[in-house]
Amino acid sequence: MKTKIKKGDSVVVISGKDRGKTAKVINFFPKTYRIVVEGVAIKKVHRRPRKQGQKGEIVSLPSPIHVSNVLLYCKSCGKGTRTGFQFLDDGKKIRICKKCKSEI
């Protein structure tokens, strides 16, 4: 399965407890088709003290979600949209919004 989402894209979460949130993709794992989205799917991790005298702490970290749970955000439409590809005259391949046909 080829994905149309890259690191740095703006996406809209379409399922889960964070449904409706718009955020940026921080990381992408192509083997498992999972992405880490900024401020979405936050989990709390208990950290052990590393040095003597240091206290343990609870840290909030974003966890990966599946690519199928997000849509690319189109700035001209103002909402999540399906994506397609288009070839320009010079042979360059770009991603386009299926609704308004503008470049993403």
Secondary structure, 3 states (H helix, E strand, C coil): CCCCCCCCCEEEECCCCCCCCEEEEEEEECCCCEEEECCCCEEEEEECCCCCCCCCEEEEEECCEEHHHEEEEECCCCEEECEEEEECCCCCEEEEECCCCCEC
